[in-house]
Amino acid sequence: MDTTVEELALGERKFLHELSNHIVVAQGMGAVALRTLQSSEDDKVDPKVIEKLEKSLNAMNKMISVVKERRKNLHSISKKTI
């Protein structure tokens, strides 16, 4: 079975779309949790927990950027092969 470049690009675009959906949900939930912890007046919140959550949100933001860039590249490949 011969797979065309167009079919490969379409498959990867679908995969990236699914992956992106999950990352964005995690990013949103993490942002809500971070805001809640930051606005908490409870002195029991460990600042290290907030720092780790901030790092995880930064990592998710970077993943979103990488996925967007890959999608953009796949769109340009798709247009070239049509």
C-alpha positions in Angstrom: 0.0 0.0 0.0 1.5 3.3 -1.1 0.8 6.3 1.1 1.0 9.7 -0.5 2.6 12.7 1.2 -0.8 14.3 1.3 -2.2 11.3 3.3 0.7 11.3 5.7 0.3 15.1 6.3 -3.4 14.7 6.8 -2.9 11.9 9.3 -0.3 13.9 11.2 -2.5 17.0 11.2 -5.3 14.9 12.8 -2.9 13.6 15.4 -1.7 17.1 16.2 -5.2 18.4 16.5 -6.1 15.7 19.1 -2.9 16.2 21.0 -3.4 20.0 21.0 -6.9 19.6 22.4 -5.6 17.7 25.4 -2.7 20.1 26.0 -5.0 23.1 25.9 -7.4 21.5 28.4 -4.5 20.8 30.7 -3.2 24.3 30.3 -6.6 25.8 31.2 -7.1 23.6 34.2 -3.5 24.4 35.4 -4.1 28.1 35.0 -7.2 27.9 37.1 -5.4 26.0 39.8 -2.5 28.4 39.7 -4.7 31.5 40.1 -6.6 29.8 42.9 -3.4 29.0 44.8 -1.9 32.4 44.1 -5.0 34.2 45.4 -5.3 31.9 48.5 -4.8 33.6 51.8 -3.9 30.2 53.3 -0.4 30.3 54.5 -0.2 26.5 54.1 0.3 26.8 50.3 3.9 25.9 49.7 5.5 28.4 47.4 7.4 25.6 45.7 4.1 24.1 44.6 3.2 27.3 42.9 6.6 27.5 41.3 6.2 23.9 39.9 2.8 24.7 38.6 4.1 27.8 36.9 6.9 25.7 35.3 4.4 23.1 34.1 2.2 25.8 32.5 5.3 27.3 30.8 6.1 23.8 29.4 2.5 23.4 28.1 2.7 26.9 26.5 5.9 25.8 24.7 4.2 22.5 23.6 1.3 24.5 22.2 3.8 26.7 20.2 5.6 23.6 18.9 2.4 22.0 17.8 1.2 25.2 16.1 4.5 25.5 14.2 4.3 21.9 13.1 0.7 22.3 11.9 1.7 25.4 9.9 4.5 23.4 8.3 2.1 20.6 7.4 -0.4 23.0 5.9 2.3 24.4 3.6 3.4 20.8 2.6 -0.2 19.9 1.9 -0.6 23.0 -0.3 2.5 22.2 -2.3 1.4 18.7 -3.1 -2.0 19.6 -4.4 
